[in-house]
């Protein structure tokens, strides 16, 4: 299903529940998350640079002031619908098996297949099409519980930071994932990446 069609479905459901972003009723199932502590600018993932060369319209973006999502029952429902939808429709496949290369390849699921980067990019795209602010949708690099590199989407809200992950159906606070966080996109500029400070106050790095 195309992004615009998904948006129409979600918009209708949100109108039935209240205004799209305006309701003051908070999502009771989310609780409060915290905010990650950020370091300074760090290296940009090769996959993002390569993606920008192929999809320049997605990356040639103006610098914007930071903006968080107002997390309401409606926005929480939309986040979950898109997270579930993308996790369901993309067929998981490793980067090497998919593209025949060890180089990190970031793309949209044009053939319906992909690894974690493809899931995260497509969730970001659908949420942008649904009217969510770019500054709150941040591609993020972590290491999982097995020490493997992994890409997820951080959603920054007025109630903390939450993670959309192809490895889970539920949306969790960033600090309840069990991951080690390394870097993510800046809120002001998607082409600038910043390091994330771990709980022991050491700035992490992952190339």
Secondary structure, DSSP 8 states (H G I E B T S, - for coil): --HHHHHHHHHHHHHHHS-TTT-----TTT------EEEEEE---HHHHHHHHH-HHHH---------B---HHHHHHHHHHHHHHHHHSEE--HHHHHSSSS------TTSEE-HHHHHHHHHHHHHHTT--GGGEEEEEEE-TTS-EEEEEEEEETTEEEEE-TT-SS-EEGGGS--EEEEEE-SS-TT-EEEEE-TTS-B----
